[in-house]
Amino acid sequence: MLSLSPSTLIILKKLGDFLQEGVKQAAVISATGMTPTPDMIAAWLEDQMSEWNPEIKGRKLADPETRQAAARFLAGVACNLVTPQEAQDEQVA
């Protein structure tokens, strides 16, 4: 069985919170008639994450590049959850 430390669980929960906020932001943009893009949501999420400095055993885990990568990943997932499948298929083509 996988056993995660409390510190790891707190970090995962915070990432889940950021994902939820990204989904909300993408839904707001979508409601205006625009199609949210991962880059659009990632920029917003990076701003939201700017003060987040997770640590485990005193080791800082989120340098600016890591935070940017996390924001882009979460933004992509958020957009995929909010954007209708047909629009996603058009973006791939």
MARLUM-765939 format. One record per residue (C-alpha): residue in one letter; residue number from 0; y, x, z. Coordinates in nm, 3 decimals, decimal comma. Last residue first. Layout:
+--------+-----+---------+---------+---------+
: residu : num :   north :    east :      up :
+--------+-----+---------+---------+---------+
:      a : NUM :       Y :       X :       Z :
...
+--------+-----+---------+---------+---------+
This chain:
+--------+-----+---------+---------+---------+
: residu : num :   north :    east :      up :
+--------+-----+---------+---------+---------+
:      a :  92 :   1,882 :  -0,680 :  -3,606 :
:      v :  91 :   1,889 :  -0,597 :  -3,235 :
:      q :  90 :   2,217 :  -0,782 :  -3,168 :
:      e :  89 :   2,087 :  -1,089 :  -3,355 :
:      d :  88 :   1,773 :  -1,100 :  -3,135 :
:      q :  87 :   1,989 :  -1,088 :  -2,822 :
:      a :  86 :   2,198 :  -1,376 :  -2,955 :
:      e :  85 :   1,882 :  -1,582 :  -3,013 :
:      q :  84 :   1,754 :  -1,499 :  -2,663 :
:      p :  83 :   2,060 :  -1,654 :  -2,499 :
:      t :  82 :   2,277 :  -1,403 :  -2,307 :
:      v :  81 :   2,279 :  -1,442 :  -1,928 :
:      l :  80 :   1,961 :  -1,260 :  -1,822 :
:      n :  79 :   1,989 :  -0,995 :  -2,092 :
:      c :  78 :   2,353 :  -0,938 :  -1,995 :
:      a :  77 :   2,259 :  -0,884 :  -1,631 :
:      v :  76 :   1,975 :  -0,644 :  -1,723 :
:      g :  75 :   2,208 :  -0,439 :  -1,940 :
:      a :  74 :   2,474 :  -0,439 :  -1,669 :
:      l :  73 :   2,221 :  -0,320 :  -1,410 :
:      f :  72 :   2,125 :  -0,025 :  -1,630 :
:      r :  71 :   2,488 :   0,059 :  -1,712 :
:      a :  70 :   2,592 :   0,043 :  -1,344 :
:      a :  69 :   2,300 :   0,266 :  -1,242 :
:      a :  68 :   2,389 :   0,521 :  -1,510 :
:      q :  67 :   2,754 :   0,525 :  -1,400 :
:      r :  66 :   2,654 :   0,563 :  -1,033 :
:      t :  65 :   2,427 :   0,853 :  -1,129 :
:      e :  64 :   2,709 :   1,020 :  -1,323 :
:      p :  63 :   2,962 :   0,969 :  -1,040 :
:      d :  62 :   2,727 :   1,113 :  -0,773 :
:      a :  61 :   2,511 :   0,854 :  -0,601 :
:      l :  60 :   2,238 :   0,991 :  -0,373 :
:      k :  59 :   2,419 :   1,178 :  -0,098 :
:      r :  58 :   2,169 :   1,352 :   0,126 :
:      g :  57 :   2,223 :   1,299 :   0,499 :
:      k :  56 :   1,869 :   1,177 :   0,561 :
:      i :  55 :   1,910 :   0,918 :   0,287 :
:      e :  54 :   2,261 :   0,847 :   0,166 :
:      p :  53 :   2,428 :   0,575 :  -0,035 :
:      n :  52 :   2,794 :   0,619 :  -0,129 :
:      w :  51 :   2,932 :   0,285 :  -0,248 :
:      e :  50 :   3,313 :   0,301 :  -0,277 :
:      s :  49 :   3,315 :   0,311 :  -0,657 :
:      m :  48 :   3,035 :   0,055 :  -0,696 :
:      q :  47 :   3,263 :  -0,239 :  -0,781 :
:      d :  46 :   3,454 :  -0,024 :  -1,030 :
:      e :  45 :   3,130 :   0,090 :  -1,186 :
:      l :  44 :   3,024 :  -0,275 :  -1,201 :
:      w :  43 :   3,328 :  -0,370 :  -1,410 :
:      a :  42 :   3,272 :  -0,084 :  -1,652 :
:      a :  41 :   2,902 :  -0,172 :  -1,668 :
:      i :  40 :   2,984 :  -0,538 :  -1,744 :
:      m :  39 :   3,189 :  -0,449 :  -2,051 :
:      d :  38 :   2,945 :  -0,179 :  -2,161 :
:      p :  37 :   2,653 :  -0,423 :  -2,125 :
:      t :  36 :   2,830 :  -0,672 :  -2,347 :
:      p :  35 :   2,937 :  -1,022 :  -2,251 :
:      t :  34 :   2,955 :  -1,268 :  -2,540 :
:      m :  33 :   3,284 :  -1,453 :  -2,530 :
:      g :  32 :   3,313 :  -1,831 :  -2,511 :
:      t :  31 :   3,494 :  -1,832 :  -2,176 :
:      a :  30 :   3,169 :  -1,935 :  -2,006 :
:      s :  29 :   3,007 :  -1,613 :  -2,130 :
:      i :  28 :   3,266 :  -1,405 :  -1,945 :
:      v :  27 :   3,200 :  -1,598 :  -1,625 :
:      a :  26 :   2,825 :  -1,568 :  -1,677 :
:      a :  25 :   2,853 :  -1,192 :  -1,729 :
:      q :  24 :   3,051 :  -1,162 :  -1,404 :
:      k :  23 :   2,792 :  -1,367 :  -1,215 :
:      v :  22 :   2,508 :  -1,159 :  -1,359 :
:      g :  21 :   2,690 :  -0,840 :  -1,261 :
:      e :  20 :   2,741 :  -0,970 :  -0,907 :
:      q :  19 :   2,367 :  -1,042 :  -0,881 :
:      l :  18 :   2,286 :  -0,696 :  -1,014 :
:      f :  17 :   2,523 :  -0,539 :  -0,759 :
:      d :  16 :   2,347 :  -0,733 :  -0,482 :
:      g :  15 :   2,009 :  -0,616 :  -0,610 :
:      l :  14 :   2,137 :  -0,257 :  -0,604 :
:      k :  13 :   2,245 :  -0,319 :  -0,243 :
:      k :  12 :   1,898 :  -0,448 :  -0,158 :
:      l :  11 :   1,739 :  -0,141 :  -0,315 :
:      i :  10 :   1,966 :   0,087 :  -0,110 :
:      i :   9 :   1,883 :  -0,098 :   0,212 :
:      l :   8 :   1,511 :  -0,081 :   0,130 :
:      t :   7 :   1,536 :   0,295 :   0,077 :
:      s :   6 :   1,704 :   0,341 :   0,414 :
:      p :   5 :   1,440 :   0,125 :   0,584 :
:      s :   4 :   1,172 :   0,356 :   0,446 :
:      l :   3 :   0,937 :   0,223 :   0,184 :
:      s :   2 :   0,561 :   0,191 :   0,221 :
:      l :   1 :   0,351 :   0,121 :  -0,084 :
:      m :   0 :   0,000 :   0,000 :   0,000 :
+--------+-----+---------+---------+---------+
